[in-house]
Amino acid sequence: MKKFFCGIVKFLAVLAVLGTVIYAVVAYWDKIMELVCKVKGLVSGNKDDDMEDMEFADWEE
């Protein structure tokens, strides 16, 4: 019975960590994409900022 409860606790801990990671990715998506564009620019050698040209169809101001 102890193994069963330990397994459930581990499962719940994994779910909590997974939820936290998903929340962080959603909350910081803009910064993540900005970093990806900067890294792509450094790797390809372009000095252009690709983020300024991006338009989001569902973005409302």
MARBA-3410 file (N, C-alpha, C, O; in Angstrom, 1 decimal):
61
0.8,-1.2,0.0,0.0,0.0,0.0,0.9,1.3,0.0,0.5,2.3,-0.6 ~ 2.0,1.2,0.7,2.9,2.3,0.7,3.5,2.6,-0.7,3.6,3.8,-1.0 ~ 3.8,1.6,-1.4,4.3,1.8,-2.8,3.2,2.5,-3.6,3.5,3.4,-4.5 ~ 2.0,2.1,-3.5,0.9,2.7,-4.2,0.8,4.2,-3.9,0.7,5.0,-4.9 ~ 0.8,4.6,-2.7,0.8,6.0,-2.3,2.0,6.8,-2.8,1.9,8.0,-3.2
3.1,6.2,-2.7,4.4,6.8,-3.2,4.3,7.0,-4.7,4.7,8.1,-5.2 ~ 3.7,6.1,-5.4,3.5,6.2,-6.8,2.6,7.3,-7.2,2.8,8.1,-8.1 ~ 1.5,7.5,-6.4,0.5,8.5,-6.7,1.2,9.9,-6.4,1.0,10.9,-7.1 ~ 1.9,10.0,-5.3,2.6,11.3,-5.0,3.6,11.6,-6.0,3.7,12.8,-6.4 ~ 4.4,10.7,-6.5,5.3,11.0,-7.6,4.6,11.4,-8.9,5.0,12.3,-9.6
3.5,10.8,-9.2,2.7,11.1,-10.4,2.1,12.6,-10.2,2.2,13.3,-11.2 ~ 1.6,12.9,-9.1,1.1,14.3,-8.8,2.3,15.3,-8.9,2.1,16.4,-9.4 ~ 3.4,14.9,-8.4,4.6,15.8,-8.5,5.0,16.1,-9.9,5.3,17.2,-10.3 ~ 5.0,15.0,-10.7,5.3,15.2,-12.1,4.3,16.0,-12.8,4.6,16.9,-13.7 ~ 3.0,15.8,-12.5,2.0,16.7,-13.1,2.1,18.2,-12.7,1.9,19.0,-13.5
2.5,18.4,-11.5,2.7,19.8,-11.0,3.9,20.4,-11.7,3.8,21.6,-12.1 ~ 5.0,19.7,-11.9,6.1,20.2,-12.6,5.8,20.5,-14.1,6.2,21.5,-14.6 ~ 5.1,19.6,-14.7,4.7,19.7,-16.1,3.8,20.9,-16.2,3.9,21.7,-17.2 ~ 2.8,21.1,-15.3,2.0,22.3,-15.4,2.7,23.6,-15.2,2.4,24.6,-15.9 ~ 3.7,23.6,-14.4,4.5,24.8,-14.2,5.3,25.1,-15.4,5.4,26.3,-15.8
5.9,24.1,-16.0,6.7,24.3,-17.3,5.8,24.9,-18.4,6.1,25.8,-19.1 ~ 4.6,24.3,-18.5,3.6,24.7,-19.6,3.2,26.2,-19.3,3.1,27.0,-20.2 ~ 2.9,26.5,-18.0,2.5,27.8,-17.7,3.7,28.8,-18.0,3.4,29.9,-18.5 ~ 4.9,28.5,-17.7,6.0,29.4,-17.9,6.2,29.6,-19.4,6.5,30.7,-19.8 ~ 6.0,28.6,-20.2,6.2,28.7,-21.7,5.1,29.6,-22.2,5.4,30.5,-23.1
3.9,29.4,-21.8,2.8,30.3,-22.2,3.0,31.7,-21.8,2.8,32.7,-22.6 ~ 3.4,31.9,-20.5,3.5,33.3,-20.0,4.7,34.0,-20.7,4.6,35.3,-20.8 ~ 5.7,33.4,-21.0,6.9,34.0,-21.6,7.1,33.7,-23.0,8.3,33.8,-23.5 ~ 6.1,33.4,-23.8,6.2,33.0,-25.2,6.9,34.1,-26.0,7.7,33.8,-26.8 ~ 6.5,35.4,-25.8,7.0,36.5,-26.6,8.5,36.6,-26.4,9.3,36.8,-27.3
9.0,36.5,-25.1,10.4,36.6,-24.8,11.2,35.4,-25.4,12.3,35.5,-25.8 ~ 10.5,34.2,-25.4,11.2,33.0,-25.9,11.4,33.2,-27.4,12.4,32.9,-28.0 ~ 10.3,33.7,-28.1,10.4,33.9,-29.6,11.4,35.0,-29.9,12.1,34.9,-30.9 ~ 11.5,36.0,-29.1,12.5,37.0,-29.3,13.9,36.5,-29.2,14.8,36.8,-30.0 ~ 14.1,35.6,-28.2,15.4,35.0,-28.1,15.8,34.1,-29.2,16.9,34.0,-29.7
14.8,33.3,-29.7,15.0,32.4,-30.8,15.3,33.2,-32.1,16.2,32.8,-32.8 ~ 14.7,34.4,-32.3,15.0,35.2,-33.5,16.4,35.8,-33.3,17.1,35.9,-34.3 ~ 16.8,36.2,-32.1,18.2,36.7,-32.0,19.2,35.6,-32.2,20.2,35.9,-32.9 ~ 19.0,34.4,-31.7,19.9,33.3,-31.9,20.0,32.9,-33.4,21.0,32.7,-34.0 ~ 18.8,32.9,-34.1,18.8,32.6,-35.5,19.6,33.7,-36.3,20.3,33.4,-37.3
19.4,35.0,-35.9,20.2,36.0,-36.5,21.7,35.9,-36.3,22.4,36.2,-37.2 ~ 22.1,35.5,-35.1,23.5,35.3,-34.9,24.1,34.2,-35.6,25.2,34.2,-36.2 ~ 23.3,33.1,-35.7,23.8,31.9,-36.4,23.9,32.2,-37.9,24.8,31.8,-38.6 ~ 22.8,32.8,-38.5,22.8,33.0,-39.9,23.7,34.3,-40.4,24.0,34.4,-41.5 ~ 24.0,35.1,-39.4,24.8,36.3,-39.7,24.0,37.5,-40.1,24.6,38.5,-40.4
22.7,37.4,-40.1,21.8,38.6,-40.4,21.7,39.5,-39.2,21.7,39.1,-38.1 ~ 21.7,40.8,-39.5,21.6,41.8,-38.4,20.2,42.3,-38.4,19.9,43.1,-37.5 ~ 19.3,41.8,-39.2,17.9,42.2,-39.2,17.1,41.7,-38.0,17.4,40.6,-37.6 ~ 16.2,42.5,-37.6,15.4,42.1,-36.5,14.1,41.5,-37.1,13.2,42.3,-37.5 ~ 13.9,40.2,-37.0,12.8,39.6,-37.7,11.5,39.8,-36.9,10.4,39.7,-37.4
11.6,40.1,-35.6,10.4,40.2,-34.8,9.6,41.5,-35.1,8.4,41.4,-34.9 ~ 10.2,42.5,-35.6,9.5,43.7,-36.0,8.6,43.5,-37.2,7.5,44.2,-37.3 ~ 8.9,42.6,-38.1,8.2,42.3,-39.3,7.1,41.3,-39.1,6.2,41.2,-40.0 ~ 7.1,40.7,-38.0,6.0,39.6,-37.7,4.7,40.3,-37.4,4.6,41.2,-36.7 ~ 3.7,39.7,-38.1,2.3,40.2,-37.8,1.5,39.0,-37.3,1.6,37.9,-37.9
0.7,39.2,-36.3,-0.1,38.1,-35.8,-1.5,38.4,-36.2,-2.1,39.4,-35.9 ~ -2.1,37.4,-36.9,-3.5,37.6,-37.4,-4.5,37.8,-36.3,-5.5,38.5,-36.4 ~ -4.3,37.2,-35.1,-5.3,37.2,-34.0,-4.9,38.3,-33.0,-5.5,38.3,-31.9 ~ -3.9,39.1,-33.3,-3.5,40.1,-32.3,-4.4,41.3,-32.4,-4.6,41.9,-33.5 ~ -5.0,41.7,-31.3,-5.9,42.9,-31.2,-5.3,43.9,-30.3,-4.9,43.6,-29.2
-5.3,45.2,-30.7,-4.8,46.2,-29.8,-5.9,47.1,-29.4,-5.7,48.0,-28.6
END
